[in-house]
Amino acid sequence: MKQDELKQAVARAAIDYVPQGIIGVGTGSTANFFIDELATIRGRFEAAVASSEATAQRLKNHGIQVLDLNSVGELEIYVDGADEITRHMHMIKGGGGALTREKIVAACSKKFICLADDSKLVEVLGKFPLPVEVIPMAQSHVARELVKLGGQPVLRTGFTTDNGNVILDVHNLAITNPVELEKQINQIVGVVTNGLFAQRPADILLLGTADGVKTMQAG
Ligand SMILES: O=C[C@H](O)[C@H](O)[C@H](O)COP(=O)(O)O
């Protein structure tokens, strides 16, 4: 099965989790499939909160109302993809550069439902370079600190986040303790946040495989 077909299958499966109220919606190609599925059930839920400008635009294009996070209470669910995910539901996210807003919307949601094709399921995180969102003037400082942690930071050239910042993609990190590393990187002055979602892992993983969609939880 092609990767896009797997993404579409998990996006369709996620519709079963959509509550009547307001949904947090992630960013990326898998989230886009989910948005397109949401469009088919418009009217069965109230509105959405978007984790990026791109997602907000796609939702609006489908006629789905997009609300400001500050105007709503806690969300029932947040649905998003990942670049890598482990059986413990720890993730690397931010391949599309939306990590900070994604982390914020996820933090405001009771349940994180991760959608992924089976190429994203890994034993240990870190083959995918870890995105770190950085205030532009702190770029060199943060890069030096990331080298001290054993990584090789590479500036994502020509890319600015929705928040006006830059991304350093950190290669070759040995991510043996994702919870600690997430905290450690976030303590570097100038870092907005990093793409490790370990302190707040996913609750449910809908994994697209050639044998169908598997539902997994932390274990
Ligand atoms: O910033 C982007 C997000 O974290 C995405 O959820 C992640 O990169 C996965 O994207 P895709 O579904 O396109 O593989």
The ligand as an SDF file (V2000), in Angstrom:
LIG
                    3D

 14 13  0  0  0  0  0  0  0  0999 V2000
    5.4660   20.4950   11.8960 O   0  0  0  0  0  0  0  0  0  0  0  0
    4.8910   19.5210   11.4350 C   0  0  0  0  0  0  0  0  0  0  0  0
    4.2710   18.4640   12.2040 C   0  0  0  0  0  0  0  0  0  0  0  0
    4.8960   18.1630   13.4060 O   0  0  0  0  0  0  0  0  0  0  0  0
    3.8420   17.2140   11.4530 C   0  0  0  0  0  0  0  0  0  0  0  0
    2.8480   16.6380   12.2200 O   0  0  0  0  0  0  0  0  0  0  0  0
    4.9270   16.2030   11.2230 C   0  0  0  0  0  0  0  0  0  0  0  0
    6.0320   16.7990   10.5860 O   0  0  0  0  0  0  0  0  0  0  0  0
    4.4290   15.0220   10.3850 C   0  0  0  0  0  0  0  0  0  0  0  0
    4.0860   15.4760    9.1140 O   0  0  0  0  0  0  0  0  0  0  0  0
    3.5640   14.5070    7.9850 P   0  0  0  0  0  0  0  0  0  0  0  0
    2.2180   14.0440    8.3840 O   0  0  0  0  0  0  0  0  0  0  0  0
    3.5520   15.3770    6.7400 O   0  0  0  0  0  0  0  0  0  0  0  0
    4.5550   13.3870    7.8580 O   0  0  0  0  0  0  0  0  0  0  0  0
  1  2  2  0
  2  3  1  0
  3  4  1  0
  3  5  1  0
  5  6  1  0
  5  7  1  0
  7  8  1  0
  7  9  1  0
  9 10  1  0
 10 11  1  0
 11 12  2  0
 11 13  1  0
 11 14  1  0
M  END
$$$$
